[in-house]
Amino acid sequence: LDCVIFGFHENELKVLLLKFRKVEQWALPGGFVKREEDVDEAAGRVLRERTGLEDIFLKQFHLFGEAGRSNHGHAHWLVEEGVLDDDLFDWFNQRFVSVGYYAVVEYSLVTQPRPDFISEACEWRPLSNLPPLILDHASILAKAHQTLKRHLKEEPIGLNLLPRRFTMPELQSLYETVLEKKLDRRNF
């Protein structure tokens, strides 16, 4: 599964990304579903491991299962660059489908994002200025953002991105940032 974790800070929508060890490659936080674990539980675990937060808005938004999404050269490259140990090659060289989840968290509550075993950093990056992402992670992120925009109009999920106390201008700024358009204050 792959998680797109959105945060809002200084009038900017941000996303939590992992930087691989030893190379300038970035990825969405994700992981494998354990044999005895429900998929939703696995997504909650990944979110908790990266942010330390629990009981956060987390929603499954798409299954990425296109036949060509697995790049077999990618596993070779990861081993050659020392990101993966040789004994993990066969596992990572398989075809994968990925369940996409997105989460919206209050940025200030995530004190120290944590990398996983193949990453050296876990950082918030502005959605407007992202580094190159591995494989189809840019498409996953774009689909999550598109889904967030749609859900923002249907549910009050934007409240999960703001502190407990906020002003109407702060709420309007959040909506304008996520939707990528100005809103008339009189109608907001």
TIROZA-225531 format. One record per residue: residue in three letters; chain; x, y, z of N, C-alpha, C in turn. Coordinates in steps of 0.02 Angstrom, whole numbers, plus 50000, padded with zeros to 5 digits. Each point is the difference from the previous one (the first is absolute). Layout:
<sites>
  res  chain   n_xx   n_yy   n_zz  ca_xx  ca_yy  ca_zz   c_xx   c_yy   c_zz
  ALA      A      X      Y      Z      X      Y      Z      X      Y      Z
...
</sites>
This chain:
<sites>
  res  chain   n_xx   n_yy   n_zz  ca_xx  ca_yy  ca_zz   c_xx   c_yy   c_zz
  LEU      A  50042  49941  50000  49958  50059  50000  50044  50062  50000
  ASP      A  49974  50054  49974  50035  50065  49999  49955  50052  50031
  CYS      A  50029  50041  50044  49962  50051  50036  50023  50069  49978
  VAL      A  49952  50042  49983  50013  50070  49986  49977  50037  50062
  ILE      A  50047  50028  50038  49985  50033  50063  50006  50076  49989
  PHE      A  49942  50033  50001  49997  50072  49989  50002  50037  50066
  GLY      A  50035  50056  50001  50001  50047  50055  49994  50070  49973
  PHE      A  49979  50047  50041  49991  50069  49978  50040  50044  50048
  HIS      A  50047  50041  49972  50042  50041  50041  50020  50063  49962
  GLU      A  49994  50058  50033  50018  50064  49970  49968  50010  49931
  ASN      A  49935  49986  49998  49960  50008  49939  50026  49957  49942
  GLU      A  50027  49943  50016  50026  49956  49948  49979  49928  50016
  LEU      A  49977  49965  49948  49984  49929  50008  50066  49962  49992
  LYS      A  50013  49956  50049  50062  49962  49999  49984  49926  50001
  VAL      A  50049  49961  49979  49992  49927  49998  50063  49970  50032
  LEU      A  49990  49946  50037  50056  49967  50033  50032  49950  49952
  LEU      A  50065  50007  49990  50037  49957  49953  50060  49968  50034
  LEU      A  50020  49943  49974  50060  49965  50023  50055  50009  49949
  LYS      A  50061  50011  50024  50059  50003  49956  50039  49936  50011
  PHE      A  50013  49964  49944  50037  49937  50004  50072  50012  50026
  ARG      A  50027  49949  50032  50070  50003  50021  50045  50003  49938
  LYS      A  50052  50040  50004  50056  50002  49952  49984  50028  49932
  VAL      A  49937  50016  49984  49983  50026  49934  49950  50057  50007
  GLU      A  49994  50039  49947  49953  50056  49999  49933  49977  49971
  GLN      A  49969  49951  50031  49935  49975  49978  49951  50007  50058
  TRP      A  49940  50021  49985  49948  50012  50050  49940  49955  49985
  ALA      A  49963  49984  50053  49943  49955  49994  49946  50019  50051
  LEU      A  49940  49976  49986  49947  50006  50049  50010  49949  50055
  PRO      A  49980  50015  50061  50003  49950  50053  49954  49942  49982
  GLY      A  50023  49942  50010  49959  49941  49985  50028  49939  50034
  GLY      A  49973  49945  49982  50023  49938  50030  49959  49942  49976
  PHE      A  50017  49943  50027  49966  49939  49981  49950  49981  50054
  VAL      A  49946  49970  49978  49949  49976  50047  50024  49934  50027
  LYS      A  50001  49995  50066  50021  49938  50032  49947  49946  49989
  ARG      A  50022  49938  50001  49956  49943  49987  49937  50000  50043
  GLU      A  50004  50017  50063  49944  49998  50046  49970  50070  50013
  GLU      A  50009  50046  49954  49981  50069  50011  49949  50022  49948
  ASP      A  49948  50034  50022  49952  50030  49953  50034  50058  49963
  VAL      A  49978  50014  49939  50031  50053  49961  49993  50068  50034
  ASP      A  49941  50015  50027  49990  50063  50034  50045  50006  50062
  GLU      A  50009  49943  50036  50045  50000  50058  50072  50015  49978
  ALA      A  50020  49971  49943  50068  50012  49975  50010  50073  49983
  ALA      A  49951  50032  49970  50005  50071  49983  50006  50042  50064
  GLY      A  49962  49983  50051  50005  50035  50064  50068  49990  50031
  ARG      A  50028  49940  49994  50067  49985  50027  50053  50043  49965
  VAL      A  49996  50003  49933  50049  50040  49962  49995  50073  50022
  LEU      A  49940  50026  50006  49991  50069  50021  50029  50011  50070
  ARG      A  49987  49954  50046  50025  50005  50068  50076  49996  50002
  GLU      A  50029  49954  49961  50073  49992  49999  50035  50062  49972
  ARG      A  49971  50035  49952  50031  50058  49970  49988  50064  50040
  THR      A  49940  50006  50030  49982  50064  50032  49993  49996  50076
  GLY      A  49991  49940  50026  49988  49992  50071  49928  50016  50019
  LEU      A  49957  50014  49951  49931  50019  50013  49953  49941  49991
  GLU      A  49946  50001  50040  49948  49950  49994  49933  50035  49993
  ASP      A  49950  49962  49980  49932  50026  49993  49998  50062  49954
  ILE      A  50031  49994  49943  50004  50053  49950  49954  49982  49942
  PHE      A  49973  50051  49967  49960  49988  49940  50042  49964  49948
  LEU      A  49980  49941  49982  50037  49958  49953  49949  49967  49955
  LYS      A  50009  50007  49935  49950  49975  49953  50033  49966  49941
  GLN      A  49973  49940  49984  50022  49964  49941  49971  50036  49939
  PHE      A  50042  50013  49950  49974  50038  49943  50008  49968  49932
  HIS      A  50044  49950  49993  50008  49970  49934  50044  49938  50005
  LEU      A  49989  49954  49954  50045  49942  49993  50041  50010  49938
  PHE      A  50066  50000  50008  50046  50009  49943  50024  49931  49980
  GLY      A  49975  49975  49944  50015  49932  49981  50015  49991  49927
  GLU      A  50019  50054  49966  50015  49995  49930  50057  49949  49989
  ALA      A  49995  49960  49948  50049  49947  49987  50071  50027  49993
  GLY      A  50008  50059  49973  50067  50027  49988  50028  50043  50056
  ARG      A  49966  50004  50057  50023  50045  50053  50062  49974  50036
  SER      A  50011  49935  50001  50060  49973  50031  50058  50003  49951
  ASN      A  50054  50032  50021  50058  50009  49958  50054  49953  50026
  HIS      A  50013  49945  49964  50048  49951  50024  50071  50027  50003
  GLY      A  50017  50049  49960  50065  50032  50004  50010  50039  50065
  HIS      A  49944  50021  50030  50003  50039  50062  50031  49959  50057
  ALA      A  49980  49938  50006  50028  49957  50053  50075  49990  49990
  HIS      A  50022  49990  49938  50072  49994  49986  50037  50063  50021
  TRP      A  49972  50057  49981  50030  50064  50016  50006  50010  50075
  LEU      A  49947  49983  50038  50002  50007  50073  50055  49958  50032
  VAL      A  50010  49940  49974  50053  49957  50027  50068  50028  49980
  GLU      A  50009  50020  49937  50064  50028  49976  50020  50062  50040
  GLU      A  49952  50041  50018  50014  50062  50037  50008  49989  50075
  GLY      A  49988  49939  50022  50008  49985  50071  49941  50019  50043
  VAL      A  49944  50016  49969  49939  50017  50037  49970  49936  50030
  LEU      A  49999  49947  49959  49974  49935  50022  50057  49949  50005
  ASP      A  49994  49955  50047  50046  49944  50005  49983  49950  49945
  ASP      A  50051  49963  49978  49990  49949  49947  49945  49951  50017
  ASP      A  49994  49981  50064  49950  49949  50018  49928  50025  49992
  LEU      A  49989  50064  49990  49933  50027  49990  49982  50009  49926
  PHE      A  50048  49987  49956  49990  50011  49929  49940  49962  49973
  ASP      A  49996  49934  50013  49946  49960  49972  49931  50025  50022
  TRP      A  49996  50022  50063  49937  50027  50025  49980  50064  49963
  PHE      A  50047  50047  49993  49985  50064  49969  49996  49997  49924
  ASN      A  50021  49945  49970  49999  49993  49928  49934  49972  49975
  GLN      A  49952  49988  50043  49936  49973  49981  49954  50055  49974
  ARG      A  49944  49978  49972  49948  50047  49981  49960  50018  50063
  PHE      A  49985  50065  50008  49962  50023  50057  49939  50039  49977
  VAL      A  49947  49994  50039  49944  50046  49997  50004  50038  50066
  SER      A  49973  50060  50000  50004  50042  50060  49932  50031  50015
  VAL      A  49979  49994  50062  49940  50033  50022  50021  50070  50023
  GLY      A  49969  50050  49972  50016  50069  50018  49956  50025  50055
  TYR      A  50031  50031  50050  49965  50033  50055  50024  50072  50003
  TYR      A  49956  50044  50022  50024  50066  50016  49978  50017  50071
  ALA      A  50041  50041  50032  49987  50022  50068  50008  50075  50002
  VAL      A  49962  50032  50043  50007  50071  50012  50015  50009  50074
  VAL      A  50056  50032  50014  50022  50008  50069  50016  50073  50015
  GLU      A  49992  50018  50062  50021  50066  50021  50076  50000  50003
  TYR      A  50030  50040  49958  50073  50003  49992  50037  50007  50067
  SER      A  49975  50043  50043  50035  50015  50062  50002  49942  50049
  LEU      A  49955  49951  49991  49999  49942  50045  50053  49948  49983
  VAL      A  50025  50002  49938  50051  49952  49979  50068  50030  50018
  THR      A  50026  49980  50057  50061  50032  50025  50063  49975  49965
  GLN      A  50006  49936  49989  50060  49973  49969  49982  49942  49954
  PRO      A  49987  50014  49935  49986  49945  49954  50058  49950  49998
  ARG      A  49984  49936  49994  50051  49948  50004  50007  49962  49934
  PRO      A  50062  49991  49977  50011  49961  49938  49992  49925  50013
  ASP      A  49995  49962  49946  49996  49927  50006  50070  49970  49989
  PHE      A  50003  49934  49993  50065  49966  49998  50041  50012  49937
  ILE      A  49969  50024  49946  50039  50014  49940  50008  50075  49987
  SER      A  49980  50040  50049  50002  50073  49991  50045  50032  50052
  GLU      A  50027  50059  49981  50041  50038  50047  49965  50061  50027
  ALA      A  49944  50018  49969  49964  50059  50023  49925  49992  49986
  CYS      A  49961  50033  50040  49927  50004  49991  49983  50073  50012
  GLU      A  49981  50036  49947  49993  50072  50004  49935  50024  49967
  TRP      A  49976  50057  50026  49944  50035  49968  50028  50039  49940
  ARG      A  49969  49992  49943  50019  50037  49941  49939  50036  49972
  PRO      A  50008  50063  49977  49943  50037  49972  49974  49965  49937
  LEU      A  49935  49995  49995  49969  49968  49941  50018  50039  49937
  SER      A  50013  50064  50007  50016  50043  49943  50072  49993  49977
  ASN      A  50042  49964  50038  50071  49995  49982  50026  49931  50023
  LEU      A  49980  49949  49965  50018  49932  50019  50064  49977  49965
  PRO      A  50040  49958  50032  50057  49970  49966  49973  49944  49955
  PRO      A  50042  49974  49955  49978  49943  49959  49984  49940  50045
  LEU      A  49944  49967  49984  49978  49943  50039  50011  49935  49961
  ILE      A  50009  49945  50036  50013  49935  49968  49938  49973  49965
  LEU      A  50012  49957  49953  49949  49961  49966  49938  50042  49984
  ASP      A  49941  49979  50023  49939  50037  49985  49975  50041  50059
  HIS      A  50045  50017  50047  49979  50036  50060  49974  50071  49984
  ALA      A  50024  50032  49948  49973  50065  49981  49926  49993  49978
  SER      A  49985  49946  49965  49930  49988  49979  49956  49984  50060
  ILE      A  50026  49962  50047  49963  49984  50061  49985  50064  50038
  LEU      A  50050  50043  50007  49992  50063  50035  49949  50045  49964
  ALA      A  50004  50004  49934  49952  50041  49962  49929  49975  50009
  LYS      A  49991  49934  49999  49934  49971  50009  49974  50014  50071
  ALA      A  50045  49996  50050  49980  50015  50069  49979  50073  50007
  HIS      A  50037  50045  49969  49983  50072  50004  49932  50013  49966
  GLN      A  49990  49969  49944  49936  50006  49964  49942  49974  50045
  THR      A  50011  49945  50034  49950  49971  50044  49988  50045  50061
  LEU      A  50054  50027  50027  49994  50046  50057  49958  50061  49981
  LYS      A  50011  50027  49941  49960  50058  49977  49926  49982  49998
  ARG      A  49985  49941  49972  49930  49980  49995  49970  49989  50070
  HIS      A  50036  49966  50044  49974  49986  50067  49994  50063  50042
  LEU      A  50044  50049  49988  49997  50062  50037  49934  50036  49990
  LYS      A  49971  49992  49941  49936  50031  49984  49941  49961  50031
  GLU      A  50012  49936  50017  49945  49957  50024  50000  49989  50076
  GLU      A  50060  50004  50031  50007  49984  50071  50043  50054  50033
  PRO      A  49994  50008  50066  50041  50051  50034  50070  49974  50018
  ILE      A  50033  49966  49954  50066  49971  50014  50054  50054  50008
  GLY      A  49988  50059  49973  50049  50053  50005  50014  50019  50073
  LEU      A  49953  49987  50043  50010  50015  50071  50057  49960  50030
  ASN      A  50015  49942  49971  50056  49959  50024  50068  50031  49983
  LEU      A  50001  50049  49957  50063  50032  49980  50015  50063  50040
  LEU      A  49952  50022  50040  50008  50062  50038  50006  49986  50074
  PRO      A  50030  50048  50037  50000  49992  50073  49929  50001  50028
  ARG      A  49994  49981  50063  49934  49997  50032  49963  50067  49994
  ARG      A  50036  50055  50009  49971  50067  49994  50029  50033  49938
  PHE      A  49956  50026  49958  50022  50033  49938  49950  50054  49982
  THR      A  50022  50045  49957  49956  50054  49977  49968  49982  49934
  MET      A  49948  50035  49981  49969  49989  49935  50048  50015  49943
  PRO      A  50041  50054  50004  50049  50010  49947  50050  49941  49994
  GLU      A  50018  49969  50055  50045  49942  49997  49965  49941  49965
  LEU      A  49936  49990  50016  49962  49947  49968  49993  50013  49925
  GLN      A  49986  50063  49982  49994  50017  49930  50067  49990  49964
  SER      A  50054  50019  50032  50066  49990  49970  50014  49926  49988
  LEU      A  49981  49958  50047  50008  49928  49991  49962  49976  49939
  TYR      A  49936  50019  49995  49960  49977  49944  50028  50026  49933
  GLU      A  50022  50063  49998  50028  50027  49939  50065  49964  49981
  THR      A  50039  49982  50049  50063  49966  49987  49987  49930  49972
  VAL      A  49957  49962  50033  49985  49932  49978  49967  50000  49931
  LEU      A  49951  50045  49991  49962  50001  49938  50037  50036  49943
  GLU      A  50054  50035  50018  50042  50036  49951  49959  50053  49962
  LYS      A  49957  50036  50037  49963  50055  49970  49976  50047  50055
  LYS      A  49990  50063  49982  49975  50050  50046  49925  49990  50010
  LEU      A  49978  50013  50061  49929  49995  50017  49976  50069  50022
  ASP      A  49940  50019  49978  49971  50063  50020  49982  49997  50074
  ARG      A  50029  50043  50040  49990  49999  50073  49925  50006  50018
  ARG      A  49963  50038  49961  49929  50010  50014  49961  49934  49994
  ASN      A  50023  49957  49956  49965  49936  49989  50031  49944  50042
  PHE      A  50059  50013  50027  50033  49948  50039  49967  49994  50067
</sites>
